[in-house]
Amino acid sequence: MFRQHQDRFGEICHEIRTTQNQSRTHTIICSITPGGGKSLLPIIAAKLLIGPIADRICWVVPRRSLQQQ
């Protein structure tokens, strides 16, 4: 079961995937408290967007320790 922000993020990715104008660049900024389940978001994005929309996803994290998650 996903948290509310994870569900909403998946909905946004689905909207990007199914929208007619797919040539636009999309920036999504998430501000989530520590321990809020941020590390699952790139997995959701990759599952929905790599292939039909994108070759890769750039995921920016504020600290090196978060890169390993």
mmCIF file of the N, C-alpha and C atoms, coordinates in Angstrom:
data_MODEL
# 
_entry.id   MODEL 
# 
loop_
_atom_site.group_PDB 
_atom_site.id 
_atom_site.type_symbol 
_atom_site.label_atom_id 
_atom_site.label_alt_id 
_atom_site.label_comp_id 
_atom_site.label_asym_id 
_atom_site.label_entity_id 
_atom_site.label_seq_id 
_atom_site.pdbx_PDB_ins_code 
_atom_site.Cartn_x 
_atom_site.Cartn_y 
_atom_site.Cartn_z 
_atom_site.occupancy 
_atom_site.B_iso_or_equiv 
_atom_site.pdbx_formal_charge 
_atom_site.auth_seq_id 
_atom_site.auth_comp_id 
_atom_site.auth_asym_id 
_atom_site.auth_atom_id 
_atom_site.pdbx_PDB_model_num 
ATOM 1   N N  . MET A 1 1  ? 0.843  -1.171 0.000   1.00 0.00 ? 1  MET A N  1 
ATOM 2   C CA . MET A 1 1  ? 0.000  0.000  0.000   1.00 0.00 ? 1  MET A CA 1 
ATOM 3   C C  . MET A 1 1  ? 0.896  1.245  0.000   1.00 0.00 ? 1  MET A C  1 
ATOM 4   N N  . PHE A 1 2  ? 0.648  2.119  -0.932  1.00 0.00 ? 2  PHE A N  1 
ATOM 5   C CA . PHE A 1 2  ? 1.429  3.340  -1.047  1.00 0.00 ? 2  PHE A CA 1 
ATOM 6   C C  . PHE A 1 2  ? 0.903  4.417  -0.102  1.00 0.00 ? 2  PHE A C  1 
ATOM 7   N N  . ARG A 1 3  ? 1.795  5.328  0.249   1.00 0.00 ? 3  ARG A N  1 
ATOM 8   C CA . ARG A 1 3  ? 1.386  6.513  1.004   1.00 0.00 ? 3  ARG A CA 1 
ATOM 9   C C  . ARG A 1 3  ? 0.715  7.484  0.039   1.00 0.00 ? 3  ARG A C  1 
ATOM 10  N N  . GLN A 1 4  ? 0.037  8.477  0.590   1.00 0.00 ? 4  GLN A N  1 
ATOM 11  C CA . GLN A 1 4  ? -0.743 9.395  -0.240  1.00 0.00 ? 4  GLN A CA 1 
ATOM 12  C C  . GLN A 1 4  ? 0.123  10.110 -1.277  1.00 0.00 ? 4  GLN A C  1 
ATOM 13  N N  . HIS A 1 5  ? 1.297  10.585 -0.882  1.00 0.00 ? 5  HIS A N  1 
ATOM 14  C CA . HIS A 1 5  ? 2.141  11.296 -1.845  1.00 0.00 ? 5  HIS A CA 1 
ATOM 15  C C  . HIS A 1 5  ? 2.707  10.351 -2.899  1.00 0.00 ? 5  HIS A C  1 
ATOM 16  N N  . GLN A 1 6  ? 2.919  9.092  -2.554  1.00 0.00 ? 6  GLN A N  1 
ATOM 17  C CA . GLN A 1 6  ? 3.393  8.117  -3.536  1.00 0.00 ? 6  GLN A CA 1 
ATOM 18  C C  . GLN A 1 6  ? 2.303  7.806  -4.559  1.00 0.00 ? 6  GLN A C  1 
ATOM 19  N N  . ASP A 1 7  ? 1.074  7.667  -4.084  1.00 0.00 ? 7  ASP A N  1 
ATOM 20  C CA . ASP A 1 7  ? -0.056 7.469  -4.993  1.00 0.00 ? 7  ASP A CA 1 
ATOM 21  C C  . ASP A 1 7  ? -0.203 8.648  -5.946  1.00 0.00 ? 7  ASP A C  1 
ATOM 22  N N  . ARG A 1 8  ? -0.137 9.862  -5.401  1.00 0.00 ? 8  ARG A N  1 
ATOM 23  C CA . ARG A 1 8  ? -0.291 11.059 -6.229  1.00 0.00 ? 8  ARG A CA 1 
ATOM 24  C C  . ARG A 1 8  ? 0.845  11.170 -7.235  1.00 0.00 ? 8  ARG A C  1 
ATOM 25  N N  . PHE A 1 9  ? 2.066  10.838 -6.829  1.00 0.00 ? 9  PHE A N  1 
ATOM 26  C CA . PHE A 1 9  ? 3.204  10.862 -7.740  1.00 0.00 ? 9  PHE A CA 1 
ATOM 27  C C  . PHE A 1 9  ? 2.991  9.863  -8.886  1.00 0.00 ? 9  PHE A C  1 
ATOM 28  N N  . GLY A 1 10 ? 2.480  8.684  -8.564  1.00 0.00 ? 10 GLY A N  1 
ATOM 29  C CA . GLY A 1 10 ? 2.169  7.697  -9.600  1.00 0.00 ? 10 GLY A CA 1 
ATOM 30  C C  . GLY A 1 10 ? 1.105  8.207  -10.557 1.00 0.00 ? 10 GLY A C  1 
ATOM 31  N N  . GLU A 1 11 ? 0.116  8.913  -10.027 1.00 0.00 ? 11 GLU A N  1 
ATOM 32  C CA . GLU A 1 11 ? -0.924 9.508  -10.883 1.00 0.00 ? 11 GLU A CA 1 
ATOM 33  C C  . GLU A 1 11 ? -0.327 10.553 -11.819 1.00 0.00 ? 11 GLU A C  1 
ATOM 34  N N  . ILE A 1 12 ? 0.586  11.375 -11.302 1.00 0.00 ? 12 ILE A N  1 
ATOM 35  C CA . ILE A 1 12 ? 1.235  12.390 -12.139 1.00 0.00 ? 12 ILE A CA 1 
ATOM 36  C C  . ILE A 1 12 ? 2.052  11.723 -13.242 1.00 0.00 ? 12 ILE A C  1 
ATOM 37  N N  . CYS A 1 13 ? 2.793  10.685 -12.902 1.00 0.00 ? 13 CYS A N  1 
ATOM 38  C CA . CYS A 1 13 ? 3.570  9.957  -13.916 1.00 0.00 ? 13 CYS A CA 1 
ATOM 39  C C  . CYS A 1 13 ? 2.655  9.340  -14.961 1.00 0.00 ? 13 CYS A C  1 
ATOM 40  N N  . HIS A 1 14 ? 1.540  8.798  -14.532 1.00 0.00 ? 14 HIS A N  1 
ATOM 41  C CA . HIS A 1 14 ? 0.575  8.227  -15.477 1.00 0.00 ? 14 HIS A CA 1 
ATOM 42  C C  . HIS A 1 14 ? 0.008  9.310  -16.394 1.00 0.00 ? 14 HIS A C  1 
ATOM 43  N N  . GLU A 1 15 ? -0.278 10.492 -15.835 1.00 0.00 ? 15 GLU A N  1 
ATOM 44  C CA . GLU A 1 15 ? -0.775 11.605 -16.655 1.00 0.00 ? 15 GLU A CA 1 
ATOM 45  C C  . GLU A 1 15 ? 0.267  12.016 -17.696 1.00 0.00 ? 15 GLU A C  1 
ATOM 46  N N  . ILE A 1 16 ? 1.521  12.067 -17.279 1.00 0.00 ? 16 ILE A N  1 
ATOM 47  C CA . ILE A 1 16 ? 2.593  12.397 -18.224 1.00 0.00 ? 16 ILE A CA 1 
ATOM 48  C C  . ILE A 1 16 ? 2.655  11.351 -19.328 1.00 0.00 ? 16 ILE A C  1 
ATOM 49  N N  . ARG A 1 17 ? 2.530  10.091 -18.950 1.00 0.00 ? 17 ARG A N  1 
ATOM 50  C CA . ARG A 1 17 ? 2.610  8.990  -19.919 1.00 0.00 ? 17 ARG A CA 1 
ATOM 51  C C  . ARG A 1 17 ? 1.471  9.020  -20.930 1.00 0.00 ? 17 ARG A C  1 
ATOM 52  N N  . THR A 1 18 ? 0.282  9.398  -20.486 1.00 0.00 ? 18 THR A N  1 
ATOM 53  C CA . THR A 1 18 ? -0.883 9.305  -21.366 1.00 0.00 ? 18 THR A CA 1 
ATOM 54  C C  . THR A 1 18 ? -1.259 10.624 -22.030 1.00 0.00 ? 18 THR A C  1 
ATOM 55  N N  . THR A 1 19 ? -0.546 11.698 -21.706 1.00 0.00 ? 19 THR A N  1 
ATOM 56  C CA . THR A 1 19 ? -0.892 12.997 -22.276 1.00 0.00 ? 19 THR A CA 1 
ATOM 57  C C  . THR A 1 19 ? -0.509 13.041 -23.759 1.00 0.00 ? 19 THR A C  1 
ATOM 58  N N  . GLN A 1 20 ? -1.196 13.829 -24.527 1.00 0.00 ? 20 GLN A N  1 
ATOM 59  C CA . GLN A 1 20 ? -0.947 13.909 -25.968 1.00 0.00 ? 20 GLN A CA 1 
ATOM 60  C C  . GLN A 1 20 ? 0.362  14.619 -26.282 1.00 0.00 ? 20 GLN A C  1 
ATOM 61  N N  . ASN A 1 21 ? 0.708  15.668 -25.535 1.00 0.00 ? 21 ASN A N  1 
ATOM 62  C CA . ASN A 1 21 ? 1.911  16.442 -25.799 1.00 0.00 ? 21 ASN A CA 1 
ATOM 63  C C  . ASN A 1 21 ? 3.060  15.878 -24.974 1.00 0.00 ? 21 ASN A C  1 
ATOM 64  N N  . GLN A 1 22 ? 3.682  14.825 -25.457 1.00 0.00 ? 22 GLN A N  1 
ATOM 65  C CA . GLN A 1 22 ? 4.721  14.150 -24.702 1.00 0.00 ? 22 GLN A CA 1 
ATOM 66  C C  . GLN A 1 22 ? 6.107  14.723 -24.946 1.00 0.00 ? 22 GLN A C  1 
ATOM 67  N N  . SER A 1 23 ? 6.243  15.733 -25.793 1.00 0.00 ? 23 SER A N  1 
ATOM 68  C CA . SER A 1 23 ? 7.562  16.278 -26.090 1.00 0.00 ? 23 SER A CA 1 
ATOM 69  C C  . SER A 1 23 ? 8.019  17.298 -25.056 1.00 0.00 ? 23 SER A C  1 
ATOM 70  N N  . ARG A 1 24 ? 7.196  17.642 -24.111 1.00 0.00 ? 24 ARG A N  1 
ATOM 71  C CA . ARG A 1 24 ? 7.553  18.632 -23.089 1.00 0.00 ? 24 ARG A CA 1 
ATOM 72  C C  . ARG A 1 24 ? 8.473  18.024 -22.036 1.00 0.00 ? 24 ARG A C  1 
ATOM 73  N N  . THR A 1 25 ? 9.319  18.856 -21.464 1.00 0.00 ? 25 THR A N  1 
ATOM 74  C CA . THR A 1 25 ? 10.139 18.453 -20.319 1.00 0.00 ? 25 THR A CA 1 
ATOM 75  C C  . THR A 1 25 ? 9.310  18.650 -19.062 1.00 0.00 ? 25 THR A C  1 
ATOM 76  N N  . HIS A 1 26 ? 9.371  17.690 -18.178 1.00 0.00 ? 26 HIS A N  1 
ATOM 77  C CA . HIS A 1 26 ? 8.587  17.753 -16.945 1.00 0.00 ? 26 HIS A CA 1 
ATOM 78  C C  . HIS A 1 26 ? 9.518  17.800 -15.741 1.00 0.00 ? 26 HIS A C  1 
ATOM 79  N N  . THR A 1 27 ? 9.270  18.710 -14.854 1.00 0.00 ? 27 THR A N  1 
ATOM 80  C CA . THR A 1 27 ? 9.990  18.800 -13.593 1.00 0.00 ? 27 THR A CA 1 
ATOM 81  C C  . THR A 1 27 ? 8.984  18.621 -12.470 1.00 0.00 ? 27 THR A C  1 
ATOM 82  N N  . ILE A 1 28 ? 9.262  17.679 -11.603 1.00 0.00 ? 28 ILE A N  1 
ATOM 83  C CA . ILE A 1 28 ? 8.396  17.433 -10.453 1.00 0.00 ? 28 ILE A CA 1 
ATOM 84  C C  . ILE A 1 28 ? 9.257  17.623 -9.214  1.00 0.00 ? 28 ILE A C  1 
ATOM 85  N N  . ILE A 1 29 ? 8.851  18.498 -8.342  1.00 0.00 ? 29 ILE A N  1 
ATOM 86  C CA . ILE A 1 29 ? 9.589  18.749 -7.111  1.00 0.00 ? 29 ILE A CA 1 
ATOM 87  C C  . ILE A 1 29 ? 8.761  18.223 -5.948  1.00 0.00 ? 29 ILE A C  1 
ATOM 88  N N  . CYS A 1 30 ? 9.352  17.329 -5.173  1.00 0.00 ? 30 CYS A N  1 
ATOM 89  C CA . CYS A 1 30 ? 8.667  16.729 -4.032  1.00 0.00 ? 30 CYS A CA 1 
ATOM 90  C C  . CYS A 1 30 ? 9.361  17.181 -2.747  1.00 0.00 ? 30 CYS A C  1 
ATOM 91  N N  . SER A 1 31 ? 8.605  17.665 -1.816  1.00 0.00 ? 31 SER A N  1 
ATOM 92  C CA . SER A 1 31 ? 9.137  18.048 -0.510  1.00 0.00 ? 31 SER A CA 1 
ATOM 93  C C  . SER A 1 31 ? 8.477  17.147 0.523   1.00 0.00 ? 31 SER A C  1 
ATOM 94  N N  . ILE A 1 32 ? 9.240  16.163 0.980   1.00 0.00 ? 32 ILE A N  1 
ATOM 95  C CA . ILE A 1 32 ? 8.691  15.127 1.855   1.00 0.00 ? 32 ILE A CA 1 
ATOM 96  C C  . ILE A 1 32 ? 9.570  15.033 3.098   1.00 0.00 ? 32 ILE A C  1 
ATOM 97  N N  . THR A 1 33 ? 8.955  14.887 4.243   1.00 0.00 ? 33 THR A N  1 
ATOM 98  C CA . THR A 1 33 ? 9.699  14.823 5.502   1.00 0.00 ? 33 THR A CA 1 
ATOM 99  C C  . THR A 1 33 ? 10.601 13.588 5.548   1.00 0.00 ? 33 THR A C  1 
ATOM 100 N N  . PRO A 1 34 ? 11.657 13.624 6.385   1.00 0.00 ? 34 PRO A N  1 
ATOM 101 C CA . PRO A 1 34 ? 12.524 12.455 6.541   1.00 0.00 ? 34 PRO A CA 1 
ATOM 102 C C  . PRO A 1 34 ? 11.720 11.218 6.938   1.00 0.00 ? 34 PRO A C  1 
ATOM 103 N N  . GLY A 1 35 ? 12.043 10.113 6.320   1.00 0.00 ? 35 GLY A N  1 
ATOM 104 C CA . GLY A 1 35 ? 11.329 8.877  6.594   1.00 0.00 ? 35 GLY A CA 1 
ATOM 105 C C  . GLY A 1 35 ? 9.987  8.791  5.912   1.00 0.00 ? 35 GLY A C  1 
ATOM 106 N N  . GLY A 1 36 ? 9.735  9.687  4.961   1.00 0.00 ? 36 GLY A N  1 
ATOM 107 C CA . GLY A 1 36 ? 8.436  9.748  4.298   1.00 0.00 ? 36 GLY A CA 1 
ATOM 108 C C  . GLY A 1 36 ? 8.285  8.868  3.082   1.00 0.00 ? 36 GLY A C  1 
ATOM 109 N N  . GLY A 1 37 ? 9.305  8.119  2.729   1.00 0.00 ? 37 GLY A N  1 
ATOM 110 C CA . GLY A 1 37 ? 9.184  7.207  1.594   1.00 0.00 ? 37 GLY A CA 1 
ATOM 111 C C  . GLY A 1 37 ? 9.585  7.817  0.260   1.00 0.00 ? 37 GLY A C  1 
ATOM 112 N N  . LYS A 1 38 ? 10.558 8.714  0.289   1.00 0.00 ? 38 LYS A N  1 
ATOM 113 C CA . LYS A 1 38 ? 11.011 9.365  -0.941  1.00 0.00 ? 38 LYS A CA 1 
ATOM 114 C C  . LYS A 1 38 ? 11.739 8.398  -1.881  1.00 0.00 ? 38 LYS A C  1 
ATOM 115 N N  . SER A 1 39 ? 12.447 7.433  -1.324  1.00 0.00 ? 39 SER A N  1 
ATOM 116 C CA . SER A 1 39 ? 13.282 6.561  -2.149  1.00 0.00 ? 39 SER A CA 1 
ATOM 117 C C  . SER A 1 39 ? 12.460 5.670  -3.078  1.00 0.00 ? 39 SER A C  1 
ATOM 118 N N  . LEU A 1 40 ? 11.183 5.541  -2.848  1.00 0.00 ? 40 LEU A N  1 
ATOM 119 C CA . LEU A 1 40 ? 10.335 4.751  -3.732  1.00 0.00 ? 40 LEU A CA 1 
ATOM 120 C C  . LEU A 1 40 ? 9.902  5.531  -4.976  1.00 0.00 ? 40 LEU A C  1 
ATOM 121 N N  . LEU A 1 41 ? 9.952  6.853  -4.928  1.00 0.00 ? 41 LEU A N  1 
ATOM 122 C CA . LEU A 1 41 ? 9.469  7.672  -6.036  1.00 0.00 ? 41 LEU A CA 1 
ATOM 123 C C  . LEU A 1 41 ? 10.222 7.437  -7.351  1.00 0.00 ? 41 LEU A C  1 
ATOM 124 N N  . PRO A 1 42 ? 11.562 7.339  -7.354  1.00 0.00 ? 42 PRO A N  1 
ATOM 125 C CA . PRO A 1 42 ? 12.217 7.074  -8.645  1.00 0.00 ? 42 PRO A CA 1 
ATOM 126 C C  . PRO A 1 42 ? 11.874 5.702  -9.219  1.00 0.00 ? 42 PRO A C  1 
ATOM 127 N N  . ILE A 1 43 ? 11.571 4.764  -8.361  1.00 0.00 ? 43 ILE A N  1 
ATOM 128 C CA . ILE A 1 43 ? 11.167 3.435  -8.837  1.00 0.00 ? 43 ILE A CA 1 
ATOM 129 C C  . ILE A 1 43 ? 9.803  3.518  -9.513  1.00 0.00 ? 43 ILE A C  1 
ATOM 130 N N  . ILE A 1 44 ? 8.892  4.282  -8.924  1.00 0.00 ? 44 ILE A N  1 
ATOM 131 C CA . ILE A 1 44 ? 7.568  4.492  -9.526  1.00 0.00 ? 44 ILE A CA 1 
ATOM 132 C C  . ILE A 1 44 ? 7.722  5.188  -10.873 1.00 0.00 ? 44 ILE A C  1 
ATOM 133 N N  . ALA A 1 45 ? 8.561  6.241  -10.910 1.00 0.00 ? 45 ALA A N  1 
ATOM 134 C CA . ALA A 1 45 ? 8.775  6.980  -12.160 1.00 0.00 ? 45 ALA A CA 1 
ATOM 135 C C  . ALA A 1 45 ? 9.379  6.080  -13.234 1.00 0.00 ? 45 ALA A C  1 
ATOM 136 N N  . ALA A 1 46 ? 10.377 5.308  -12.868 1.00 0.00 ? 46 ALA A N  1 
ATOM 137 C CA . ALA A 1 46 ? 11.031 4.428  -13.841 1.00 0.00 ? 46 ALA A CA 1 
ATOM 138 C C  . ALA A 1 46 ? 10.045 3.411  -14.402 1.00 0.00 ? 46 ALA A C  1 
ATOM 139 N N  . LYS A 1 47 ? 9.243  2.830  -13.537 1.00 0.00 ? 47 LYS A N  1 
ATOM 140 C CA . LYS A 1 47 ? 8.277  1.812  -13.986 1.00 0.00 ? 47 LYS A CA 1 
ATOM 141 C C  . LYS A 1 47 ? 7.289  2.384  -14.997 1.00 0.00 ? 47 LYS A C  1 
ATOM 142 N N  . LEU A 1 48 ? 6.840  3.614  -14.762 1.00 0.00 ? 48 LEU A N  1 
ATOM 143 C CA . LEU A 1 48 ? 5.805  4.186  -15.616 1.00 0.00 ? 48 LEU A CA 1 
ATOM 144 C C  . LEU A 1 48 ? 6.349  4.937  -16.829 1.00 0.00 ? 48 LEU A C  1 
ATOM 145 N N  . LEU A 1 49 ? 7.561  5.488  -16.729 1.00 0.00 ? 49 LEU A N  1 
ATOM 146 C CA . LEU A 1 49 ? 8.008  6.407  -17.771 1.00 0.00 ? 49 LEU A CA 1 
ATOM 147 C C  . LEU A 1 49 ? 9.138  5.887  -18.662 1.00 0.00 ? 49 LEU A C  1 
ATOM 148 N N  . ILE A 1 50 ? 10.020 5.041  -18.124 1.00 0.00 ? 50 ILE A N  1 
ATOM 149 C CA . ILE A 1 50 ? 11.111 4.542  -18.961 1.00 0.00 ? 50 ILE A CA 1 
ATOM 150 C C  . ILE A 1 50 ? 10.532 3.565  -19.972 1.00 0.00 ? 50 ILE A C  1 
ATOM 151 N N  . GLY A 1 51 ? 10.833 3.826  -21.209 1.00 0.00 ? 51 GLY A N  1 
ATOM 152 C CA . GLY A 1 51 ? 10.284 3.044  -22.312 1.00 0.00 ? 51 GLY A CA 1 
ATOM 153 C C  . GLY A 1 51 ? 9.368  3.897  -23.156 1.00 0.00 ? 51 GLY A C  1 
ATOM 154 N N  . PRO A 1 52 ? 8.139  4.097  -22.705 1.00 0.00 ? 52 PRO A N  1 
ATOM 155 C CA . PRO A 1 52 ? 7.215  4.863  -23.548 1.00 0.00 ? 52 PRO A CA 1 
ATOM 156 C C  . PRO A 1 52 ? 7.503  6.358  -23.594 1.00 0.00 ? 52 PRO A C  1 
ATOM 157 N N  . ILE A 1 53 ? 8.120  6.928  -22.567 1.00 0.00 ? 53 ILE A N  1 
ATOM 158 C CA . ILE A 1 53 ? 8.312  8.378  -22.488 1.00 0.00 ? 53 ILE A CA 1 
ATOM 159 C C  . ILE A 1 53 ? 9.785  8.760  -22.441 1.00 0.00 ? 53 ILE A C  1 
ATOM 160 N N  . ALA A 1 54 ? 10.580 8.061  -21.656 1.00 0.00 ? 54 ALA A N  1 
ATOM 161 C CA . ALA A 1 54 ? 11.951 8.501  -21.380 1.00 0.00 ? 54 ALA A CA 1 
ATOM 162 C C  . ALA A 1 54 ? 12.953 7.367  -21.535 1.00 0.00 ? 54 ALA A C  1 
ATOM 163 N N  . ASP A 1 55 ? 14.202 7.759  -21.813 1.00 0.00 ? 55 ASP A N  1 
ATOM 164 C CA . ASP A 1 55 ? 15.305 6.785  -21.827 1.00 0.00 ? 55 ASP A CA 1 
ATOM 165 C C  . ASP A 1 55 ? 15.831 6.579  -20.419 1.00 0.00 ? 55 ASP A C  1 
ATOM 166 N N  . ARG A 1 56 ? 15.814 7.675  -19.666 1.00 0.00 ? 56 ARG A N  1 
ATOM 167 C CA . ARG A 1 56 ? 16.336 7.658  -18.298 1.00 0.00 ? 56 ARG A CA 1 
ATOM 168 C C  . ARG A 1 56 ? 15.657 8.752  -17.485 1.00 0.00 ? 56 ARG A C  1 
ATOM 169 N N  . ILE A 1 57 ? 15.886 8.706  -16.193 1.00 0.00 ? 57 ILE A N  1 
ATOM 170 C CA . ILE A 1 57 ? 15.307 9.684  -15.279 1.00 0.00 ? 57 ILE A CA 1 
ATOM 171 C C  . ILE A 1 57 ? 16.449 10.287 -14.464 1.00 0.00 ? 57 ILE A C  1 
ATOM 172 N N  . CYS A 1 58 ? 16.463 11.597 -14.342 1.00 0.00 ? 58 CYS A N  1 
ATOM 173 C CA . CYS A 1 58 ? 17.440 12.280 -13.490 1.00 0.00 ? 58 CYS A CA 1 
ATOM 174 C C  . CYS A 1 58 ? 16.773 12.530 -12.152 1.00 0.00 ? 58 CYS A C  1 
ATOM 175 N N  . TRP A 1 59 ? 17.320 11.954 -11.116 1.00 0.00 ? 59 TRP A N  1 
ATOM 176 C CA . TRP A 1 59 ? 16.760 12.102 -9.781  1.00 0.00 ? 59 TRP A CA 1 
ATOM 177 C C  . TRP A 1 59 ? 17.795 12.803 -8.914  1.00 0.00 ? 59 TRP A C  1 
ATOM 178 N N  . VAL A 1 60 ? 17.502 13.999 -8.456  1.00 0.00 ? 60 VAL A N  1 
ATOM 179 C CA . VAL A 1 60 ? 18.442 14.807 -7.683  1.00 0.00 ? 60 VAL A CA 1 
ATOM 180 C C  . VAL A 1 60 ? 18.110 14.671 -6.200  1.00 0.00 ? 60 VAL A C  1 
ATOM 181 N N  . VAL A 1 61 ? 19.140 14.363 -5.414  1.00 0.00 ? 61 VAL A N  1 
ATOM 182 C CA . VAL A 1 61 ? 18.957 14.226 -3.967  1.00 0.00 ? 61 VAL A CA 1 
ATOM 183 C C  . VAL A 1 61 ? 19.847 15.240 -3.244  1.00 0.00 ? 61 VAL A C  1 
ATOM 184 N N  . PRO A 1 62 ? 19.444 15.681 -2.049  1.00 0.00 ? 62 PRO A N  1 
ATOM 185 C CA . PRO A 1 62 ? 20.197 16.731 -1.372  1.00 0.00 ? 62 PRO A CA 1 
ATOM 186 C C  . PRO A 1 62 ? 21.484 16.284 -0.687  1.00 0.00 ? 62 PRO A C  1 
ATOM 187 N N  . ARG A 1 63 ? 21.659 14.993 -0.435  1.00 0.00 ? 63 ARG A N  1 
ATOM 188 C CA . ARG A 1 63 ? 22.854 14.515 0.259   1.00 0.00 ? 63 ARG A CA 1 
ATOM 189 C C  . ARG A 1 63 ? 23.364 13.239 -0.387  1.00 0.00 ? 63 ARG A C  1 
ATOM 190 N N  . ARG A 1 64 ? 24.673 13.035 -0.295  1.00 0.00 ? 64 ARG A N  1 
ATOM 191 C CA . ARG A 1 64 ? 25.283 11.833 -0.863  1.00 0.00 ? 64 ARG A CA 1 
ATOM 192 C C  . ARG A 1 64 ? 24.718 10.548 -0.256  1.00 0.00 ? 64 ARG A C  1 
ATOM 193 N N  . SER A 1 65 ? 24.413 10.586 1.023   1.00 0.00 ? 65 SER A N  1 
ATOM 194 C CA . SER A 1 65 ? 23.906 9.376  1.679   1.00 0.00 ? 65 SER A CA 1 
ATOM 195 C C  . SER A 1 65 ? 22.592 8.905  1.039   1.00 0.00 ? 65 SER A C  1 
ATOM 196 N N  . LEU A 1 66 ? 21.826 9.819  0.508   1.00 0.00 ? 66 LEU A N  1 
ATOM 197 C CA . LEU A 1 66 ? 20.559 9.451  -0.123  1.00 0.00 ? 66 LEU A CA 1 
ATOM 198 C C  . LEU A 1 66 ? 20.758 8.819  -1.503  1.00 0.00 ? 66 LEU A C  1 
ATOM 199 N N  . GLN A 1 67 ? 21.930 9.023  -2.106  1.00 0.00 ? 67 GLN A N  1 
ATOM 200 C CA . GLN A 1 67 ? 22.207 8.414  -3.408  1.00 0.00 ? 67 GLN A CA 1 
ATOM 201 C C  . GLN A 1 67 ? 22.192 6.897  -3.321  1.00 0.00 ? 67 GLN A C  1 
ATOM 202 N N  . GLN A 1 68 ? 22.565 6.364  -2.185  1.00 0.00 ? 68 GLN A N  1 
ATOM 203 C CA . GLN A 1 68 ? 22.697 4.910  -2.023  1.00 0.00 ? 68 GLN A CA 1 
ATOM 204 C C  . GLN A 1 68 ? 21.379 4.209  -1.754  1.00 0.00 ? 68 GLN A C  1 
ATOM 205 N N  . GLN A 1 69 ? 20.319 4.968  -1.529  1.00 0.00 ? 69 GLN A N  1 
ATOM 206 C CA . GLN A 1 69 ? 19.041 4.334  -1.176  1.00 0.00 ? 69 GLN A CA 1 
ATOM 207 C C  . GLN A 1 69 ? 18.350 3.786  -2.374  1.00 0.00 ? 69 GLN A C  1 
# 
